Structure formats: structure tokens, C-alpha cells
């Protein structure tokens, strides 16, 4: 069976708005018998919230197991783990992780620091994290996206805080996002053989596809890329343009 993995923000939708042609393109792919995984670095919403959003926008009832976020990777690796964790992130993120039977604690008592995204960054909190990591505390991030696309343009992403910490301490923080090996390993370990990867970011989507030895498609409906766009196998305007490539080769 042919399986594709598609990004969401900047590829399927921006904010609450579907990108032109997406709905018909997805239906054509689904009706041709191709399996679709919805892969995203979005960690400010739970996988179930993302499913609800997709179901509402597309008027479909998608399979929850086909929505893979860094939180799914985190749950797969850490659910029931005995480590005390400090979370830099939204209340939604903190509540989601608490439901995994993980002890979420303060920064002083934490064994692991997890970096997510807040609507407004807290410089004092970031400075305390810097201090704790410099003293040897383990740190992990959900993704390294410097920005993410919205209807109103790009906004600072999870990676903005990650970069501050990495630059100050000269370290490379492991990531659960698409640019890291932990994300692609989830698919490999579960024998999910992805043939095509579609997305708007070279530094996440296309790298993820390369890690899986999949054919990669870069669309221009999302963020401005700072890495060489020629890393992608194929460059297209939007998601619906991939349909002839994928259905022809399925």
C-alpha cells in the first residue's frame, strides 16, 4: 500500500482556514486507496484537538492513530516514566502530559526539562532554565520550529526559545519534532513505510522525508525557507498539485 505523510500548518491549513484545493485533493488521494498520515510539529494542541480541527475543516472522520505529533512521540517514549518533569509550555501541554501519569514538578525538583511553546515567552523563566541546564539537568524539546504560519503571517515558534538556550550554552537539544531521529524512528519501529512526504518546511518536513528515504514534495503555501529548497525532490505551489504524482505512482 502507498502511504504518504503530509504536514498540516502551512500545507493543509493556515490557522482555521483550509488552503485552496486541499479538501478535493485529499478526497482524491483517499478515494484512490492511499493511506495518509497527518504529521505535525504542533505541540500547543493535543492530538485529539488536532483531529477535531481536521474533521471540522474537512468534514471527515479521521483515524486518530494517523495523527502524529511530538506529543505522540513523547507519550510513546515517556508514558509512565518515573522522571520528574518540568514543562515550559501552555496549560494545554501541561495538562496533556499530566494525563500520562507523569509527575510534573517545579524547575528546582525536575530531573528533565521539556521545552514547548507559550503564547508569550517568559524571559525570567528562560533564564532559570539556562541556569539549571548549565548545572547538568537533562533537557528535551518538542520541536525546533523558529516560526509557524498563521492567517496573519508567521509567529515565533517553539524553536525560538530552544535557540536561545542552545546559543547561550553551546549545546544541541534533542528534539521530538520532525527534524530529529526520534520522530522518524517512530515510523520505522512501527513498520510504517512512508513513500511520499509533503510539507512547506525544508528544515522539518523535507529532512523528515529524507530520514525515511521517502520522495519529498515542498509546497510554497507556508513559511519562508532559509535552507536550500533544492534539497526537496519536487517543488510545487500547493498540496493539491501533488495528486497527479502520487496517484500515478500508487
N, C-alpha and C positions, 0 to 999 in steps of 0.2 A: 504493500500500500504506500502511496505517495503521502508524505507528511510535510506540511510547511509550518514555520513558526513566524508569526507576524508581531511586530511591535504595536503599541497602542498610541501613546501620546505622540502626535505629530505624524502618525502613519494612518491610523484608523479614525482618530478624532483629535480635536483641539478643545480642551475644556469640556463643554457639554454639547459640542457641535460635531456631527459626523463630517468627515472630509468628503468632498464631492465624488460620487461614483463608488464609494466604499460598499454600501449596502448591496447593490446589484452585483458588484464584483465578488463579494463574499458568498452570496447566494449561488452564483455560477460555479464557484470553486466547490462549495459544499455539495451541490447537486451533481457534480461530476465524480463524487465519491472520494474526494481528497480530504484527509484529516487535517484539522487546523489546531495549533496550539497558540494561545494568546500570551505572548511573553512581554513582560514589562519590568522596568526598574522602579515603578511607582511603589513606594512603601508608606505613603501617608494614608492610604486606604487599604482595608483588609481585602483579601481575595474575594470574599463574598460581596463586598461593596462594589468591587470592580465588575463582578458578574452581573449584579443588579443594574449597573450603569450600561453595560453592553447589551443586556437583554432588553432594556428600555429603549436604547437608541436603535437597535437592530430589529426589534420586535421578534426576537428569537428566545429559545430556552437553552442556553449553552450548558455544556457539561463542566461542572466546577473543576474537575480534575485537569481540564485543558487550559486553565488559567494559572500561569506560573510567574510568581513574583519573588523578590528576595525574601519575603516573609515565609513563603513556601519552603525555600531553601533553608532558612533559619529553623523552621519547625522540624524539617527533616533531620537536621543535624543536632539540634539542641533541646527538643521537646523532652521534658522530664529530667533535664540536666541539673545537677546539684549546684552548679556555679551560681553565685550571687551576681546579678547583672544590674548595671546602671545604664539607663537609656536616655540619650539625648534625642528627643523627638516629640511628636504630637501626643496628645492624650489618647487618640485612637490607637496609635502604635503601642503605647504602654499597656493599654487595656487588652489589646490583642495578644501580647506576649504573656501577660499575667494569666490568661486563659490556658496557656500551655503547661501550667503547673511549674512555672519558673519563678524563682524568688527575685523580684525586682526590688532593689535596695538603693540606699544613697551612695554618693560617689565615694565617700570615705571607706565604706564597708564592702564595696564591689570588688569582685575578682575579675570581671570582664566589663569593658565599656563598649556599648553599642551605639554607633552614630547613625541617627536617622535625620529627618528634616523637620524643622519648626517653621511656622509661618513667619515668625520674627526671631532672628538669631539673638542669643544672649551672650554678649562678649565676656561678662564676668564668669558665666558657666563654662565657656570655651577655655578661658584662662585656667580655671580649676582643673579641667580635663587635661590640658597641656602639662600642668604640674604633676598630676597623677601618672600620666603615661611616661613622663620623663623619669619617674621613680620606678618604672618597671611594670606597671599594670598592663594587662592584655587589652588590646583594642581591636575592634572589628567594625566595618561599616556596611550599610545595606546597599549603597551604590556610590559611584563617583561622578554622577552627572553634575557638571558645573551649572547647567541651566535645564529648564524644561519648558516646552512650548504651551502657550495658552492662547485664547482668542485675542488677547491684548498684547501679545508678544512674549518674549522669553522672560522667565523669572529665575532668581537664584535657586539652584537645586541642592540636593544632599551633598554633592561634591564640593560645594563652596567651603563648607566647614571642614571637610576632610582635607582639602588642600591647605588650609590654614595650619592644621595640625601637622601634616606631612612636611610642609615647608619649614615650620619652626623647629621641628625635631629631626629633620632629615631622615624620615622613615617612610616605608611603603606599607600603608594599612591594608590588610587583607579585605577583600570585598565579596559580598554575597550577590552582587549585581552581575549583569551580563558580560562585563569586560573581564571577569575573573573566572578562574578554573572551577570554582565550587559550583557556579551556575551551570556551566556546560557539563560538568560531571554528573549532575542530577539526571540529565537526559541519557548519558552514556550508561550509568548504573542501572537505569530503569528500561534499558533496551528500546529507547525511543529514537528511531533512526530518522533524523530530520534531513530532508532533501533540499529544501529551499528556506532561506531566511530573508525576511523583508523588514526594512526599517529606515529611519531617517538619520541615524547617527552612525558615523564611521567608528567612533571610539567605543561604542557599546554593541549596537546591532550587528555591524559588519564583522567586528572582532569575534563576537559570539558565533556567527556563522562560520568563520574561518576555524575556530576551535573545534567545530563539529564536522569540518570538511564538507560543508554544505555550499550550494551555489547561493551567492548573496546578491540581493537587489537593494539598491539605495534609492529612496524616493526624496523629492525635494520639497515636501509639504511641511517639514518640521523646522528644526533648528539650523543655524548656520554652522557648517562643519569647519573645523580647524585642522583636521588631519586630511591627508590626500584622499580625495573622493575616488581616485582611480584604484584604491585598494578593493573597492567593490567590483564584483564580476560584471554587473549590469547596472546602469544608471537610468532611472525612469522618472517621469514627472510625479506620478501618484500611484496609489495602491492598485487601482483598477487596471492600470497598464500592465500589471504582471499576469493577468488572467490568461492571455494567449500563450505566454511562455510556459506557465505551469500546467494548464490543461492539455497542451500539446505533448508535454513530456511525461504525463501521468499514465 
